[in-house]
Amino acid sequence: MPDSIRDMHEEEITRKPFDARLMWRLLGYLKPYTTWVTVAFLLILLTSAARQAGPYLSKIAVDDHILPGDLAGLNRIVLVFVGLLVFQFLADVAQRMVTQMVGQWVMYDIRKAIFGHLQRLPIRFFDRTPIGRLMTRNTNDVDALNELFTDGVVAVFSDIFTLIAIMAYMFYMDASLALLVCATVPVMFGVTFWFQGRMLRAFRLARSRLARLNAYLQENITGMSVVQLFGREGRHADRFDRINGRYLNANLESTLYYSLYFPIMQLLGSIATALVIWQGSSDVIRAQIEWGALVAMLQYIPRFFWPILDVAERYAILQSAMASSERIFELLDTRPEPGLDKSGPKKIRGEIEFSDVWFAYNDDDWVLKDVSFVVKPGERLAIVGATGSGKTTIINLLCRFYDIQRGHIRIDGVDIMEWDVEVLRRRIGVVQQDVFLFSGDIGANIRLRNWEISEQSVEQAARDVNADRFISRLPGGYGHAVTEMGGTLSGGQRQLLAFARAIAFDPDVLVLDEATSSIDTETEAWIQDAVGRLMRSRTSIVIAHRISTVRHANRILVIHRGEIRETGTHEALLAAKGVYHRLHSLQYIGGARQ
């Protein structure tokens, strides 16, 4: 199998079958529902005792009423038996209902915790973690925990109570036959642990390969236009087939062990039954026990082994939950960004200072090298440079998507490391080149479901950037449905919505990161005058390739290979005949040739 298939999407396969620390953390999610869990345990105890009374009633019926010919007494036993069945039915329904409700409540809490935690993780985490793996955390892994809570922990106690009840009845009737049945238990547990250990490995291997499968599937669906454009359907289908085949093999391995395990356990149960028939019949013939006791004992034997098989099943669920909880808690233990500081400032003046800033995404591969500049409140700063020079990285650092390795970044004189990231980002409005729109409608994508922003503010923001010109022509206007990622809108329309979104949040600092690069000339003309007005009252940073979009800035920084090479106004930089002049000349010549 090619090594390329075993990539970052697959996770390390752990081998620890049970982790008490993880189980304790899982059980902690039951704490808010302690009353309901207690009710479930009481119902389990009552149903276990009632369910196992049936064979003992058979003993009484045979010995005390059938053999002596006491029909009236037999009728009373039948009525008692029917009453126990009704009670057992009602208690069992109530217990299952309570257990399922608790399980669903816990799953709701865990999904909510995962999603909330994901929103607070740094961007660097998402750079190195495949989305498919994160989807698996919130779907497959949580479903595995659902089985633990609804059909695992509580059900194990049911099996334990059932075994205790059966053994009590069996030893009460005949200790020697009960011991004969119990003699097979060590063998059954030995077989169980041998098979379950191998099923654990196969299951965790399947879980790891499922994460890879989900990641590859998500990646290809997202990039389907590229796949079809370059005719890569066949190659991608072949690789998916290999990844899917590895997942299939892992599941087939666990299926093999599962298929062998239950016939072996049934064979051991049959052997125990045969021993009881052989020994019990001899005891009856010698008049050491009564017929009713033997009849009841034979009814108890399959009941005795089924809880053991159930415990084995629960062990498999436990293994699944351990594998899933390891992944979930690894995610939840990932250090988030600092939380919201309620006492933080609600507005900023907009003074920005980069002082001797060095930054690298990977080790010492420096993207920014000793970058220093100051933006005064209300100033309009432009940053230009070739692709890969570090322009967008400056914005990423300003929004604290990443932390710098050397130097200082200050906002209003306060080091950026001392700012709460939520407060900071709330005051910075960024319009990016690649606009992400959510499924919903136009209005919801402008306000991002911040209902503090009124309908009037949404419409005013759209008018400020002239987005209302196309919104008014859409069916439904601001209520027009937007598909996932805004696929039904043009690039220019999506960009106008991004401008409106930034303005609707009334930021103190406005950042345009190649925001007009995908807009046609007509659309750009719509927003140039509006953006000019909006920048007058805000500190503004404009990143652009096109010189025409930055020529009116108060100051222009020219960055080249991670270093600031030139700074000044448009006219002064042209007169300097440096890097900016070359960029201007190349664009002018390129534009003339076109």
N, C-alpha and C positions, 0 to 999 in steps of 0.2 A: 504494500500500500504506500503510495507516495507520501513523503514526509510533509508535503505542502498541505495535506488535508488535516494533519494534526497541528493546528495553528492556535493563535491566541483565543479563538472562540471556544476551544475545549478547555475544560477546567481540570485541575488536579483531582485525582480520584483518591479520596480518603478511605481508610480501612478500619477505622474505629467503629465497632458495631453499636456501641452505646456510650453516650457521654452524659453523665449525671448533671453536669453544669448546664448543658444545652436543654436537657429535659426540665430542669428546674426553671429555666427562663421561659420555656414553652408553657409550663403549668402556671407561670405567673400571669399569663393572659386570661386564665380562668378566675382570677381573684375578684374582678367586678361582678362575677356571676356565682359567687359562693353559695348563695341560697338555692339557686336552681340546681347546682351540682349536688348539693346535699339531698335535695328532693329526689334526684335521679338515683343516688346511692341507696336511699331508703326503699325506693320502688324496686330496685334490683334485688335487694335483700329479701323483700317480701315475695317477689315473683319466683326467685330461686327456691325458696322454701316451699311455696305452693306447687310449683311445677314438679318437684321431685317427690311429692307425697303420693302421686298416682300409683307407682309400682307397689308402695307399701299398702295402699288401699287394696290393691289386687291380692296381696298376701292375706289380708284380713278376710276379703271376700271368699277366697278359695278355702282357707282353713276353717273359718268360723261359720260360713254360710252356704257355700256351694256343696262342699263334701257332706256336711250334716243335713243338707236339704232345707235350709232356713231361707225361704223366699222373701219373707217380710224384712229380715235383716239385710238381705242382698239389695232390696229396693232402697233401703236407707243409705247403704254404701254408694249406690249409684247416684242418689241425690246429692250426697256430699261431694262425689267426684264431679258432677255437673256444676255444683256451686264453685268448686275450686277452678274449673275451667273458665267460668265467667269472670271470676276475680282475676285470674291470671291474664285473661284477654284484656280486661280494662286496665290493669296495672301495666301490662306490656305496652299498650298503645300510649299511655301517659308517659312512661319512661322513654320510649323512642322519640316522642314528640319533644320532650324536654331536652333530651340529648342532642337532637338535630338542631333545635333552636340555639342552644348554647354554642354548638359548633359553628353555626352560621354567624352568630354575633362575634365570635373570636376571629373568624376569617375576615369579617368586616374591619375589625380593629387592626389586624395585621396588614391587610392591604392598604388601609389608610396610613399606617405608620410607614410602610415602604414608600408609598407615593410621596408623602410629606417629606421623608428623608431625602428622596431623590432630588426634590426641588431645592434642597439646601446643599447639595454636593457641589464642589468646585468643578469648573469646566474641564480642568485637567483630567478629572476622573472619567468624564465621558469621552475624552480623546483616546483613552486606552482601553475602554470597556465597550464591547460590541452591544448594540441595542438589543439584538436578539437574546443575549444572555440576560439582560435586565427584564425583558418581556417574560422570559422563563421564570424569573424570580416571582413576579407578581401573578403568574397564572399557574403553571404546572407545580411549582414548589409549594405555593399556598394551598393548592388543591390536595397535595400530599399531606399537608398538616391538617386539612379538613378531615381526612380519613382518620387521622390519629385522634382528633377530639370527638368525632361523631361515631366512630366504629373501632376505636382503639383503647384508650385509657379506661373509659367507663366500662366498655365491654369486657376488658380483662378482669375487672372486679366482678362482673357478672359470672364469668367462667370460674373464678376462684370461689365465689360463694356457692356456685353450683357443685363444684367438686367437694367442698366441705359438706354440703347437704347430702350428697350421694354417699360419701364415705360414712357419714353419721348413720344413715339408714342401713347401709350394708353391714357395718360393724355391730349395729344393734341387733340385726337379724342373725348373723353368723360370722364370727371373727375369722375363722379358718378360711372360708371362701373369700372373704374380703381381702385377706392377706394374699391369697392366691392371685386375685386380680391385680393387687398393688405390686406384685412381683414383676409385672411386665412394664411398670412405669419407668424405671431407670433405663431400660432398653429403648423405650419410646423417646425419652428425652435425649438420649445419646444420638439416636438417628435424627431427631429434630435439629439439634445444634450442628450436626455435621452438614446436613443439607442447607440449613439456613445460612451458615457461614459462606457457602459457595453461592447461594442465591443473592447474598448481600453484595458480593463482588460484582456479579453480573448486573445487578440492579444499578449500582453506582456507576458502572461503566455505561449503561444505557442512559442514565441521567446526564452524564457528561456529554455523550454523543448527541442527545436530544438538544442540549444547549447549542451545540455546533450546527445542528440541522435548522433550528429556529433562526439562528443568526444568518446563515447562508440564504435561507428563504426570504427573510425580511430584507436583506441587502439586495437581492435580485429583483424582488417586487418593486422596491423603491427605485432601482436603476433600470427598470424594464425598457424605458425609451432608448437608453444607450445600448442595451442588449439587442433590441430589434434593429436599431439604426445600423449597427455594425455586423448584423447577421450572426450573432454568437449564441443563438438559441440551442443549437446542437451541442456545442462544447459545454455550455452551462448545464444543459440537461444531463450530459454524461457525468459531470462532476457531482451534480446533485444525486445522481444514481449511486455513485460510490459512497457519498456521505450517508445517504439513506440506507445503503446496504450494510454499512458498519453499524448503524443503529439497529437494523433488523437482526444482525448476528448477535448483538448483545442481548436483545430480547429473546431470541431463540435459545440462547444458553440458559437464561433463567427459566424459560418454559420447559426445558429438558429436566432440570432439577425438580421443578414443580410437578411435572408429570410422573416422575419416579417416586416422589415423597408420599403422596397420598395412597397409592396402592400398597406401599410397604406398611404404612400405618394401619390400613384396613386389614392387612394380613396378620399383623400382630394382634389386632382386636379380635379377629376370628380365632386365633390360637388361644387367647384368653377365654373366649366363649366355650371353645371345645374343652378346655381344662375344667371349667366350672361345671359343664354338663357331666363330664366324666366323674369328677369328685362329688358333685352334688347328688347325682343319681345314686352313687354308692351310699352316700349318707342317708338318702331317703329310704333306700332299701333296708338299711340297718336301723331305720327309725331314729337317726340322730338329728334330723331336721324334718320339718314338715314340707308337704308339696308346695304350699303357698310361698314359703321362703325361697325355694328354688325358682319358682315362676317369677317372683319379684327380682331375684338376683339376676336372672337372665335379661330382664327388662332394664336393669340398672347398668349392665356392662356396656352396651352401646352409648348410653347416656354418660357413662364415666369417661369414655374415650373421646367423645365429641368435644367436650371442653378443652381437652388436651390438644386436639387438632385446631380448635379455635385459637388457643393460646399461640400455637405455631403461626397461624394466620396473622394474629395480632403482632407477632414478632416481626413478620415481614412488613407490616404497616409501620411498626416502630423503626425498622431499618430505613424505610422510605422517608419517614419523618426526620430521622437523624441526618440523612443525606441532604434533605431539603433545608432543614433548620441550619445546618452548617453554612449553606450558601446564603440564606436569608440573614442570619446574624452577622456573617462576614460583611454583607452589604450595610446592615444597620449600624455596624461598628465602625464603618468608614467615617473618618472625621469630617463633619460638615463645616461649612463656613460659619463665622460668628453669627449668632442670632440677632434678632431685632432689638436694638437699644431704644426703649421707649423715650428715654430722655435726650436722644440725639437731636440735632438741629433739623428744623423742617425746611429751611432754605439755606443756600450757600451763596456767597458773593461771586464765586466763580474764578478766584485766583488759582492758577495751576502752575506748579513748579516741578520740573524734572531736574534732579541734581545728581550728576555722575552715575546715571543708571546703566547697569549692565544686566542683560537678560538672555537666557537660553532656554529653549523648550526641552532640549536634551543635553544633559551634562554640560560640557564646555563649548558646545557649538553655538557661539554667541550670535544672536540675532540683532541685539542692540549693544553698542560698545560706547560707553562713556558719554551717554546722551544727556545734555543739559539745555534747558530752555525755560522761560517763564512766560505765561499767558496772563495778562492783566484782566481784571473784571471788565466785561463788556467788549474785550478785544476780539477781532476776527482774525484767527490764525489759519493759514493754509500749510499743508504738508504735501510735498510732491516728491516723486522718486520713481525709479524703475520698479517693476514687479519683483517682490522678494526683498526689497530694501529695508523693510521693517515698519512701514507706515501703519498698517492695521495692528501690528503688535503694540504700538504706542497706545492705541485706543483700548486694546484688551487689558493693558496694564492700568490705564486710567480707570476703567470700570472694575478693576481688581478681579478679573477672571483668572489671572495668574499673579503670583507674588514674585517680585524681583529678587535676584541673587545679591546684587550690590547696589549701593546708592540709596537715594530717597525720592519719593514722590509725595508732594504735599498739596493738599487742597485747603485753601484759606489759611495757610500756614501750619496746618495740622498734618502730621505724617499719615499717609493713607492706611497704614497698618492699624492706626488707632480709630479709624472710622468704622462704623457698622456698615457692612456691605449693602444691606437692604436700604438704609437711609441714603447712602452714596448713590446707588444706582437709580433710586427714585428721583434724584435731582439731575440726572444726566439723561438726555434724550438722544438716542443713537438711531440713525437711519442707515441701514446697511445696504450693500449691493445686492445680496441675496435675501429677498424678503420671504419670511415664513408667515403664511396665513393659516388660521385654524378653521376647521369646519364649523359652520354657523351662519352668520349673516354679516353684512357690511358693517353695521353699527357695532356688533359685538367684537369684530376684529379691530376696530378703531379704539374702543374703550377697554378691550381685553377683559371684559366682564367686571370692570371696576364701576360699580353702580353709583359711586360718588360723582362720576362724570355724567352730567345731565345730557339729555338728547340735544338740547340747544348747544352745549359745548361740543358735542360730536359733530353736529352740522356746521358749527362755526369753524372748527378745525379743518373740515373738508373744504369749506369755502376759502379759507386762508391759503390753501395750497392748490386751489382750483380743481380739487377732486370731485366737487359737486357737479362739474360739467359732464362727467361720464356716469356718475351715480344716479343723476336725475333721469338718465335714459334707460337705466336698468329696470326690469320688472320688479316692482316692490320697493325700489329706491334703497333706503338704508336697511330694509328688511330683506333684500335680495340674498338668496342662499349662496353661500360660498362653499365649494367642495374642498376636500382635503388638499392643503398646500396651495389653494387658489388656482387650481388647474384650468378653470373656465375663464379666467381673467388674463389679459395680456400682461407682458412684463412691465409696461409703462403704467398700467392701471394698478398693479400690485405695488409699484414704487410710490405712486401717489398716495395709496392707502398707508404706506409706511410713514410718509411725511405727516399725514393727518394724525396717525397714531402717536407719533412723537410730540406733535404740537398739543394734542388733546391732554397730555399729561403735564403740560406747562412746566417744562424743565428749566433749570437755571443755567445749564450748560447744554448746548446743542452741538452734536457731532454728526457730520455727514461723511460716511466712509464709502467713497466711490458711489455715492447715492444717485448720481445722475448718469452713470456710465451706461446703463441699459435703457435709458429714456431717449426717445427720438427727439429731433430738434423742436418739433411743435410742442410736445409735452414739456420739454425743458423750458421752453419759453413761458408756459403756463405758470411754472413754479418759481422762476428766477426772481421776479419782482416780489412775490409773497415771501420767499425765503429771505430776501434782502431786508424786508421790513421786520421779520421775526428776529433776525440776528442783531438788530440795533440795540435791543434791551438785554441781550444775553451774551455770555462768553461763548464763542463759536470756534469749532475746529473743523476744517474742511480738508478731507483727503481726496485727492483726485489725480488721475493721469492727464486729463485734458486741461491744458493751461488756461483755456478760455473760462473755466469755472472758478479759477482762483486769482485771476489778475486784479480783482478789486479788493482783495484781503488787505488788512492793515499791515500784515507781515507774512512772509512766506519762508518756510524752512525747507531746504533741499537736503534730503537724506539719501545717502548712497552707501550700500553695503553695511548698513547698520550704524553709520556715523553721520552726524550733521556736517555737511560740507559747506553750505552757504546759508545765509539768512538776510532778508531785506525785503523791500517792496518789489513789485513786478518790474518797474522801470530800472531800479537800481541793479537788480540781478541780471537783467538783459545787458545793461551797460558793462557789467563785470566780465562778460564773455566766458563764463564758467559752465558748470554742469547744467544749470537752469537754462542758459542760452542754448546749449546743445539740445536739450529736451524740446525747447520751443522751436528750434529750427527743424528738428526731425518731424514734429507734428505739423508744422507749417508746410514742409516739403511734401510729407505724406498726404496732407489734405489737398494740396495743389495737384498732386498726381491723380488723386481720385477724381 
